[in-house]
Amino acid sequence: MASPTRARTTLPGANRPVAKTAGHWLLASIGKTVLRPGGRETTQWLLDHIGIPGSTVVEFAPGLGITAREILDRGPRRYVGVDSDAQAVTTVSALLPAGDHQVIEASAEHTSLPAGCADAVLGEAMLTMHTDRRKLEIMREAARLLRPGGVYAIHEMGLTPVDLSPGTKDEIRRALARSIRVNARPLTIPEWVALADEAGFQVTDTYRTSMSLLDPRRMIADEGLLGTVRIIGNVLRRPEVRRRVLAMRRVFTTHRDHLLGVGFILTRRAE
Ligand SMILES: C[S@@+](CC[C@H](N)C(=O)[O-])C[C@H]1O[C@@H](n2cnc3c(N)ncnc32)[C@H](O)[C@@H]1O
């Protein structure tokens, strides 16, 4: 496995005011490389289930390119990254080895890639950031890109239990929006499954884990001991960043019983 790159000059989110920066770019600015709710363990689970060697893999929203490196290490015939952030495109393009690989600046809901071009589409920590309508558009685009029988692997934020009251869901969504400055809309597992069904997929496999992005144990598992020490040092040195990171952590901790990291392997249904 390639080691994560931690120091970049073209880091997405760099130069944005701390108070307004989206939580994922704020965390990236202090050296956090894994920006997904279910951590590396969920990513590994997804990668093990999509059959990468010799395949064409489209990744929606590669961000810092941490998962892109792992996909490329597994020997796809072709890798195509699609990110709407120009800096992310530059960052991930710089990681591509020689071969039939590319990263394009586009929205995942309208990639302009040809229909049926992919064996697998993967997307992590990006559907949750969108309204349910936009989630569906992105999932339909994944279905359009996949050959029949192709798989769509997603890693997102979940809510639990399945009968969580609408009031608590709203409270969690508001707290997330206030702290991470992104209108995050996590869903329960049946809600994710219903959206996938509407987009033309059946669920082949599901993974669930805690949403402990900023817990020490998960941080060490995701970033290594040295990486974690470096991140903590960066937080301590920058008071404005520290306030924001602690506010995010408080929200994750307060709602820990209702938040999940979820992974799904979705298979495109035959028409
Ligand atoms: C939280 S980061 C996740 C990055 C990466 N997938 C990871 O897990 O580390 C969100 C990324 O999604 C990208 N993004 C969000 N919405 C998008 C969309 N509709 N189309 C393409 N990229 C999108 C952002 O530009 C950013 O790079």
The ligand as an ORCA input file, in Angstrom:
! r2SCAN-3c Opt
* xyz 0 1
  C     -14.936     14.931      2.242
  S     -13.983     15.025      0.769
  C     -13.807     13.309      0.456
  C     -12.621     13.038     -0.372
  C     -12.268     11.573     -0.537
  N     -13.322     10.838     -1.237
  C     -11.981     10.931      0.784
  O     -12.782     10.121      1.212
  O     -10.949     11.231      1.394
  C     -15.168     15.550     -0.369
  C     -14.704     15.626     -1.830
  O     -15.840     15.522     -2.635
  C     -15.739     16.410     -3.718
  N     -17.111     16.575     -4.194
  C     -18.190     16.911     -3.444
  N     -19.286     16.906     -4.204
  C     -18.917     16.547     -5.466
  C     -19.618     16.340     -6.670
  N     -20.939     16.508     -6.746
  N     -18.920     15.968     -7.756
  C     -17.585     15.783     -7.692
  N     -16.862     15.957     -6.561
  C     -17.520     16.322     -5.458
  C     -15.088     17.626     -3.122
  O     -14.521     18.475     -4.089
  C     -14.038     16.929     -2.245
  O     -12.880     16.648     -2.986
*
